Amino acid sequence: MTDSPSFTVLFQPSGRRTTFKEPITILDAAHRAGVEIAAPCGGQGSCGRCRVRVQADSLSLPSEREQEALSEAELGEGMRLACQTTVDGKTRVFVPEMSRPRPQQLQLFGKTRSA
């Protein structure tokens, strides 16, 4: 019995990544990686708030809801709805500020330990 190959989904700008063996929506992958993406409609594709820019080896075709929410130009630039898009290969996802429920915080200073 052979294991199916795994693939990685990398989220930017957070740098978080996670690995999967089966197709998964970008929104579900984000939840598993601890990346917040706004989806007030509960992942139904009706609000259009979960817009992300995607670079992927393998990706589902745009759903009817995506075609209604996104322009041809946006789709051509890799913009998709995270709740409607399924990935099944190495994927890089950029989550724009408009799709984050709160601003990203950077840790500029950390605690120092004495030796």
C-alpha positions in Angstrom: 0.0 0.0 0.0 1.5 3.3 -1.0 0.8 6.7 0.5 -0.6 9.3 -1.7 1.8 12.2 -2.3 1.3 15.3 -0.1 1.4 18.9 -1.2 2.0 22.2 0.6 -0.1 25.3 0.8 1.8 28.5 1.8 0.0 31.6 3.0 1.5 35.0 2.5 2.2 37.5 4.1 2.1 35.4 7.3 4.5 32.7 6.0 2.4 29.9 7.5 2.3 26.6 5.6 0.5 23.3 6.0 0.6 20.0 4.1 -2.3 17.9 2.8 -2.8 14.6 1.0 -6.3 15.3 -0.4 -7.9 18.2 -2.2 -9.1 21.0 0.1 -10.6 24.4 -0.2 -8.3 27.3 0.4 -10.5 28.5 3.2 -10.3 25.1 5.0 -6.6 25.0 4.5 -6.3 28.5 6.0 -8.3 27.4 9.1 -6.0 24.4 9.6 -2.9 26.6 9.2 -4.2 29.2 11.7 -4.6 31.8 9.0 -7.7 34.1 9.3 -9.6 34.9 6.1 -12.9 36.8 6.4 -15.9 34.7 5.3 -19.0 36.3 6.9 -21.2 34.2 4.7 -19.8 31.0 6.3 -18.1 29.8 3.2 -21.1 29.9 0.9 -19.5 32.2 -1.7 -22.3 34.8 -1.4 -20.4 37.7 0.2 -17.2 37.7 -1.9 -15.1 38.8 1.1 -12.6 35.8 1.0 -10.7 37.0 -2.0 -7.2 35.7 -2.3 -4.6 35.7 -5.1 -3.5 32.1 -5.9 -0.5 30.5 -7.6 -1.0 26.8 -7.8 0.1 23.6 -9.5 -3.5 22.3 -9.5 -6.7 24.2 -8.9 -10.4 23.9 -9.5 -12.1 25.8 -12.3 -13.9 29.1 -11.2 -17.3 28.3 -9.7 -20.4 30.0 -10.8 -20.3 32.2 -7.7 -16.7 33.2 -8.4 -17.6 34.1 -11.9 -20.4 36.4 -10.5 -18.2 37.9 -7.8 -14.9 38.4 -9.7 -14.3 40.1 -13.0 -12.5 38.4 -15.9 -9.4 40.6 -15.2 -9.4 39.5 -11.5 -9.7 35.9 -12.5 -6.9 36.3 -15.0 -4.7 37.8 -12.3 -5.2 34.7 -10.1 -7.8 36.2 -7.8 -10.2 33.6 -6.4 -12.7 33.1 -3.5 -11.0 31.0 -0.8 -14.3 29.2 0.1 -15.0 28.2 -3.5 -11.5 27.2 -4.7 -10.1 23.7 -4.2 -6.4 23.0 -4.5 -4.7 19.7 -5.1 -1.0 20.6 -5.5 1.7 22.9 -4.3 0.0 26.3 -3.8 0.9 29.8 -2.7 -1.9 32.0 -1.5 -1.6 35.8 -0.9 -4.3 37.0 1.5 -4.8 40.7 0.8 -5.6 43.1 3.6 -9.2 43.5 2.6 -9.7 39.7 3.2 -8.2 39.7 6.6 -10.6 40.1 9.6 -8.0 42.2 11.4 -4.7 43.8 10.5 -1.6 41.6 10.6 0.7 42.3 13.6 4.4 42.0 13.4 6.5 41.1 16.4 9.5 43.5 16.3 11.0 42.6 19.6 11.0 39.5 21.6 11.9 38.4 25.1 15.6 37.7 25.8 16.7 34.9 28.0 19.6 35.0 30.3 22.0 32.1 29.9 
